[in-house]
Amino acid sequence: MAGRFITFEGGEGAGKSTQIARLGARLEARGLPVVVTREPGGSPRAERIREAVLGGGAKPFGPLAEAILFSAARLDHLDATIRPALARGAFVLCDRFLDSTRAYQGLDDRIEGNILRALERVVVAGTRPDLTIVLDVPPKLGLERAAARRTEQGEGADRFEAEDLAFHERLREAFRTIAASEPARCVLIDAARPPDKVEAEIWHVVKDRFGSDLAAATARRRAHG
Ligand code: TYD
């Protein structure tokens, strides 16, 4: 069985990692193999690019160079982590993917749409997400959540968190536009609500989309006692 590729997108502090962990636990409890990964990063080589980009080292080169670096990281992540996991039949849950490049690097048309699409075509090729959960949260709330988490972990704001509120407002609109333009792939979820509510809605969507995988896993478990 080929696996399923689910990506999580949204602005800062939308709660992606919490929701990924919860969905992963639900799938595993049903006997399904799960691989949790993230971008930028997700493979040893891509993690090295992550350090450079999120540390701000690539900012002076401009958005196109940043998009190319995120894409280089993605190329390796796909080859080293995502495609092998899908080939093994795993549910791959990925924290950010191509929509983050569209939204962040493509914000305010800083990069021509056809250049971004060409990059996607060569890098992502046929490995498009089966489902993309877009967690939507007012940026003020998201940034507060992200700042609280960083303080807890003793870290400073990273490259994009440090942008102003207006940037994050436009980013939210960019994600909402992506979700609206690809309704077959994307589901927009109100993530300002308590995590349990968000988790329940995501589970509803996943059961709806992948009900036959869940049923097959249950049948396999029954057959093996
Ligand atoms: P991360 O610490 O993973 O933050 P978050 O919890 O918000 O996901 O940082 C990832 C940052 O990189 C985030 O600010 C979004 C940005 N990013 C891009 O700008 N383009 C991309 O293609 C990706 C994958 C991430």
Residues whose N, C-alpha, C, O or C-beta is under 5 A from the ligand:
A	BS01	TYD	G11 E12 G13 E39 P40 F70 R96 F97 S100 T101 Y104 Q105 F160 E161
